[in-house]
Amino acid sequence: MPVFVGAEELKEPVKAGNVDEPAASGPESTTGEDDDKDENRLGITPFPIIYYTPETSLALGGGVVFTLRDEGEALETRPDNLQVMTAYTLNNQFFLMLSPEKYFNDQRGRLFMNVGYLNWPTSFFGIGNDSDIDPGEIEDQEETYTDESFMIQPWLMHTVIADLSLGLTLDWKNTHVQDVEEGGTIDQEDLVGAEGGVSSGLGPVITWDTRDNLFAPSKGSWHKAWAWFYGEWMGSDFNYDYYGLDLRHYRSVSKESVLALQGFLALTSGEVPFYEYPTPLMRGLYEDVFVDKNAVAVRAEYRFPIKIFGGERWGGALFGAVGDAFPDATSTEDFDLKVAGGVGLRFALNKEEKINLRLDIGVSRYGVFPYIMLQEAF
């Protein structure tokens, strides 16, 4: 699935295993208006998109951020904005995403959404979590199909107290499953969602945010819990529930080094479409090899500066993770934990905002996987 540059984490377009809201807009450029004038101020910032993952190969694209402030609005306030992004990968995958964001009630309220289209040839490896499987067997199990989806996902949030926000979120997606391999698992077995369909769910969300930086925090926490309830009452072709919990904490180890921790849990129940099954998000595992109705992962990363080339823009990272996909949320009997880790190199494209370009090499018993991304993994 595609990565959204300019978001709070490098992420997939809104799939029930990895969901996040768009971030505040990036660096602004203006169209020539004098910032001191008491008039509407429009900012237009184009940016390139380039990344590499094992699932996509090289991806190239671009986007633009439009920002707008009203008359007399201070530059310190977060502006209303619209992000437009598109990219194409060497695996013939394509996405187009529009992410508008609106602030109201003295910026205590926030409405933002993802509206997108993707045509995404991808792989299916079956459902399960057998850690003893050989990498060669994984390749033998692989079958391909194309996920063509239209999606709308609004999030309405309001700050209750300084760091606590409550809100409501909707997840609507119309998926077409195409180019299925004849005689494969999707073609032959009675999988929920084998012919695609509409998923439509509504639910609450709560966040707690004390981070000192949006892109690369050095201290504080960011916690989010949310749920979607899908059913005929929402116009959904599938009846199921999704519960997500994302807990992150950042601690300064020294003046310039940071320890970042994340715990992620996704639980589902009901008739979940196979393409919405969660997977443990771990660098060093090929995405979606291990999927089931539930998934959990714990990740840690140590980030530190590297004084090379006479500059202060370089950094490194050591990371590790354990996680699993599992069928029964009421029992640990079917747990079969996976372990992955690796090393990374960072280069600060924007030192003041801490926006980094990163190269990571993830390793597990299933192989060695390179990643080139913008922003930290979490």
C-alpha positions in Angstrom: 0.0 0.0 0.0 1.2 3.5 -0.7 3.0 5.8 1.7 1.6 9.3 2.4 4.4 11.8 2.6 3.6 14.6 5.0 1.6 12.5 7.4 2.3 11.8 11.1 3.9 8.5 10.2 4.8 6.8 7.0 1.7 4.8 6.4 -0.6 2.9 4.2 -3.7 4.5 2.7 -6.2 3.8 5.2 -6.3 0.1 5.8 -7.6 -1.3 9.0 -4.1 -2.4 10.2 -2.4 0.9 9.9 -4.4 4.1 10.2 -3.5 7.6 11.1 -4.7 11.1 10.5 -2.9 13.6 8.4 -0.5 15.9 10.1 -0.4 19.7 10.2 0.8 21.0 6.9 4.5 21.2 6.1 6.7 24.2 5.4 4.9 27.0 3.6 5.8 29.1 0.7 3.6 32.1 -0.2 2.4 33.4 -3.5 3.9 36.8 -3.1 1.5 38.5 -0.7 3.2 40.6 2.1 2.8 38.5 5.3 2.4 41.8 7.3 -0.7 42.8 5.3 -4.0 42.2 6.8 -5.4 40.0 4.1 -5.9 36.4 3.2 -2.6 34.6 3.0 -2.3 31.6 0.6 0.7 29.3 0.8 1.6 26.8 -2.0 4.3 24.2 -1.4 5.1 21.6 -4.0 7.1 18.6 -3.0 8.5 15.4 -4.7 7.6 11.9 -3.5 10.2 9.2 -3.7 10.4 6.0 -1.6 11.3 2.4 -1.8 9.9 -0.6 0.0 10.0 -4.4 -0.7 6.3 -4.3 -1.5 6.4 -1.4 -4.0 9.9 -1.2 -5.4 10.7 2.4 -6.3 7.9 4.9 -6.1 7.9 8.3 -7.8 5.4 11.1 -7.6 4.7 14.5 -6.2 2.3 16.6 -4.3 1.4 20.1 -3.2 0.3 21.6 0.1 -2.1 24.6 -0.1 -2.4 26.6 3.2 -4.8 29.4 3.9 -5.0 31.9 6.8 -7.9 34.3 7.3 -7.5 38.1 7.7 -5.5 39.0 10.8 -4.7 35.4 11.7 -1.3 35.0 13.3 1.5 33.0 11.6 1.8 30.9 14.8 -1.6 29.3 14.3 -2.1 26.2 12.3 -3.6 27.1 8.9 -6.4 25.4 7.1 -4.8 23.3 4.4 -5.2 20.8 1.6 -2.6 18.2 0.7 -2.7 16.6 -2.7 -0.4 13.6 -3.4 0.0 11.0 -6.2 2.6 8.4 -7.0 3.3 5.5 -9.3 5.6 2.6 -8.4 7.7 0.3 -10.6 5.2 -2.5 -9.6 2.5 -0.6 -11.6 0.8 0.6 -8.4 -0.9 4.0 -8.4 -2.6 6.2 -5.8 -4.1 9.7 -5.6 -4.9 11.2 -2.2 -6.6 14.5 -1.2 -6.3 15.4 2.5 -8.2 18.6 3.5 -7.9 19.9 7.0 -10.0 22.6 8.7 -9.6 24.2 12.2 -12.5 25.9 14.1 -13.6 27.1 17.5 -10.2 28.9 18.2 -8.4 25.8 16.9 -9.8 23.5 19.5 -11.8 21.8 16.8 -10.3 20.0 13.8 -11.9 18.3 10.8 -9.7 16.4 8.5 -10.1 13.6 6.0 -8.5 11.4 3.5 -10.2 11.1 0.1 -8.5 8.8 -2.3 -8.3 6.3 -5.2 -5.8 3.5 -5.6 -5.1 0.9 -8.2 -2.8 -1.5 -6.4 -1.5 -4.8 -7.7 -0.5 -6.7 -4.5 0.1 -10.1 -3.1 -1.8 -12.6 -1.0 -0.1 -15.3 1.0 -3.0 -16.9 2.8 -4.2 -16.4 6.3 -2.1 -17.6 9.3 1.0 -17.0 11.4 3.3 -20.1 11.0 6.7 -18.7 11.9 8.4 -22.0 10.9 7.6 -21.4 7.3 10.6 -21.3 5.0 11.2 -18.2 2.9 11.0 -20.4 -0.2 7.6 -21.7 0.9 6.4 -18.1 1.3 7.3 -17.4 -2.4 5.4 -20.6 -3.4 2.3 -19.4 -1.5 2.3 -16.0 -3.1 -0.6 -15.1 -5.5 -1.4 -11.7 -6.9 -4.5 -9.6 -7.3 -5.3 -6.0 -7.9 -7.0 -3.9 -5.2 -8.9 -1.0 -6.8 -10.4 1.2 -4.1 -12.2 4.5 -3.6 -12.2 5.7 0.0 -13.3 8.5 2.2 -12.2 8.8 5.8 -13.1 11.9 7.9 -12.0 12.5 11.5 -13.7 15.1 13.6 -11.8 16.0 16.7 -12.2 18.5 19.6 -9.7 19.3 22.4 -11.3 18.6 25.8 -8.4 19.6 27.9 -4.8 20.7 27.0 -3.6 17.4 25.6 -6.8 15.3 25.4 -9.0 15.2 22.3 -12.2 13.3 21.6 -13.9 12.7 18.3 -15.7 10.7 15.7 -14.4 8.9 12.7 -16.0 7.3 9.6 -14.3 4.7 7.3 -15.9 4.2 3.9 -14.3 2.2 1.2 -15.5 0.7 -2.1 -13.1 -2.1 -3.1 -13.0 -4.0 -6.4 -10.9 -7.2 -6.3 -9.5 -7.7 -9.8 -7.0 -9.8 -11.8 -7.3 -12.7 -9.4 -5.1 -15.7 -10.2 -7.2 -18.5 -11.7 -7.2 -21.5 -9.4 -5.7 -19.6 -6.5 -6.9 -19.3 -3.0 -8.9 -16.1 -3.6 -10.5 -17.7 -6.7 -11.3 -21.1 -5.2 -11.9 -20.6 -1.5 -14.9 -18.9 0.1 -13.0 -15.8 1.4 -15.0 -12.9 2.8 -14.5 -10.0 0.3 -13.3 -12.2 -2.6 -15.4 -10.1 -4.9 -14.8 -6.8 -3.2 -17.6 -4.7 -1.8 -18.4 -1.6 0.3 -17.0 -1.3 3.9 -18.7 1.5 5.9 -18.0 2.0 9.6 -18.5 4.7 12.2 -16.9 5.0 15.6 -15.2 7.0 18.4 -11.6 8.1 18.7 -9.6 9.5 21.6 -6.1 10.9 21.5 -3.5 12.1 24.1 -0.6 14.1 22.7 2.3 15.6 24.6 5.0 15.4 21.9 7.5 18.2 21.6 7.7 17.7 17.8 5.4 16.4 15.1 7.9 14.7 12.9 10.7 13.5 15.2 9.8 13.9 18.9 12.5 13.8 21.5 10.1 13.6 24.5 6.5 13.1 25.3 3.8 10.6 24.3 1.2 10.2 21.6 -1.6 7.7 22.3 -4.7 6.9 20.3 -7.6 4.5 20.6 -10.4 4.2 18.1 -13.0 1.9 16.8 -15.1 1.4 13.6 -18.4 -0.5 13.6 -19.3 -1.7 10.1 -22.8 -2.8 9.3 -25.8 -2.7 7.0 -27.1 0.3 9.1 -24.1 2.2 7.6 -24.6 0.8 4.0 -21.8 -1.7 4.5 -21.7 -5.1 2.6 -19.9 -6.5 5.6 -20.7 -6.7 9.3 -17.7 -6.5 11.5 -16.0 -4.4 14.2 -12.4 -3.0 14.3 -10.6 -1.8 17.5 -7.3 0.0 17.3 -4.8 1.0 20.0 -1.6 2.9 19.2 0.7 3.9 22.1 3.9 5.8 21.5 6.5 7.3 23.9 9.7 9.2 23.3 12.5 9.8 25.8 15.8 11.7 25.5 18.7 9.4 26.4 21.3 12.1 26.0 21.3 15.6 24.6 20.8 14.4 21.1 19.8 10.7 21.3 16.2 9.5 21.6 14.6 6.2 22.5 11.3 5.8 20.7 8.8 3.1 21.8 5.5 1.9 20.2 2.9 -0.7 21.0 0.2 -1.4 18.4 -2.9 -3.6 18.7 -5.6 -4.3 16.2 -8.6 -6.5 17.0 -11.5 -7.4 14.7 -14.6 -9.5 15.0 -17.3 -10.5 12.5 -17.1 -11.0 8.7 -13.9 -9.1 7.9 -12.9 -8.8 4.2 -9.6 -10.7 3.7 -7.9 -7.6 2.4 -8.6 -5.7 5.7 -7.0 -8.3 7.9 -4.3 -6.6 10.1 -0.6 -7.5 10.0 2.2 -6.8 12.4 4.0 -3.7 11.0 7.7 -4.6 11.3 10.6 -3.6 9.2 12.2 -6.9 8.2 9.0 -8.7 7.4 7.4 -8.6 4.0 4.1 -6.9 4.5 0.9 -9.1 4.6 2.8 -12.4 4.7 1.4 -13.0 8.2 -2.2 -11.8 8.5 -5.2 -12.8 10.6 -8.2 -11.3 12.4 -5.9 -9.7 15.0 -2.4 -8.3 15.1 0.0 -6.9 17.7 3.5 -5.4 17.6 5.9 -3.8 19.9 8.7 -1.7 18.4 11.7 0.2 19.8 14.2 2.5 18.1 17.3 4.2 19.3 18.1 7.4 17.3 21.4 9.1 17.6 23.5 11.7 15.8 26.5 10.9 13.5 29.2 13.5 13.2 30.4 13.0 9.6 31.3 15.2 6.7 31.7 18.2 9.0 27.9 18.6 9.3 25.1 18.0 11.8 22.5 16.7 9.5 23.4 13.0 9.8 22.0 10.5 12.2 21.7 6.7 12.7 19.2 4.3 14.2 19.1 0.8 15.7 15.6 -0.8 15.8 13.9 -4.0 16.7 10.4 -5.4 17.0 8.4 -8.4 18.0 4.8 -9.0 16.8 2.3 -11.5 15.5 -1.0 -12.0 13.7 -3.4 -14.3 15.5 -6.9 -15.6 15.1 -8.3 -15.5 18.7 -8.3 -12.4 20.8 -9.3 -14.3 23.9 -6.4 -16.7 24.0 -2.6 -16.6 23.6 -2.5 -20.3 22.6 -2.1 -19.4 18.9 0.7 -16.8 19.4 3.8 -17.4 17.3 5.9 -14.3 17.8 8.0 -12.9 14.9 11.2 -11.0 15.6 12.9 -8.4 13.3 15.4 -5.6 13.6 17.9 -3.6 11.8 20.0 -0.4 11.3 19.3 2.9 9.7 20.9 6.1 8.4 19.2 9.5 8.6 19.7 12.8 6.8 17.9 15.9 7.9 16.2 17.5 4.9 14.8 20.2 7.2 16.9 20.5 10.3 14.6 23.0 12.1 11.4 20.9 11.6 13.3 17.6 12.0 12.1 16.2 8.7 14.4 13.3 7.9 15.1 11.1 4.9 15.9 7.6 6.1 17.4 4.5 4.8 16.6 1.4 6.9 17.8 -2.2 6.5 15.4 -4.6 8.2 16.4 -8.2 8.9 14.6 -11.3 10.0 14.8 -15.0 9.4 12.7 -14.4 6.3 15.2 -12.1 4.6 16.9 -8.7 4.3 14.6 -5.8 3.3 15.7 -2.2 2.4 13.5 0.9 3.0 13.9 4.4 1.8 11.4 6.8 3.3 10.7 10.4 4.4 10.1 10.9 8.2 10.6 8.4 11.0 8.7 5.1 11.1 6.8 6.2 14.2 
